[in-house]
Amino acid sequence: MSVLYIALPVALGLVAVFAWAFVRTVEQGAYDDLETPALRAIADDEPVPALAARSSTASDPSAQPEGAPTDGTTTSESGA
């Protein structure tokens, strides 16, 4: 029975420390975004070279196919 005089305050002290640590991490925002870290783990770090080459030519307006109008019109507008 005398062991309860020591074990009970120690247990309550540990509960208080863990409760304080939990409240502190919640206030700092440690649990705000639970999805992004999981998605970061499966995301590719570097783009695939073939896809990077395609996206760079698609964003370059000077890279037009042969025979494409250079004045910004399409072939359907110039015909009628």
Contacts in CASP RR format, 6 or more apart in sequence:
PFRMAT RR
TARGET T0000
AUTHOR 0000-0000-0000
METHOD contacts of the structure
MODEL  1
MSVLYIALPVALGLVAVFAWAFVRTVEQGAYDDLETPALRAIADDEPVPA
LAARSSTASDPSAQPEGAPTDGTTTSESGA
25 31 0 8 1.000
47 55 0 8 1.000
57 63 0 8 1.000
64 70 0 8 1.000
69 75 0 8 1.000
69 78 0 8 1.000
END
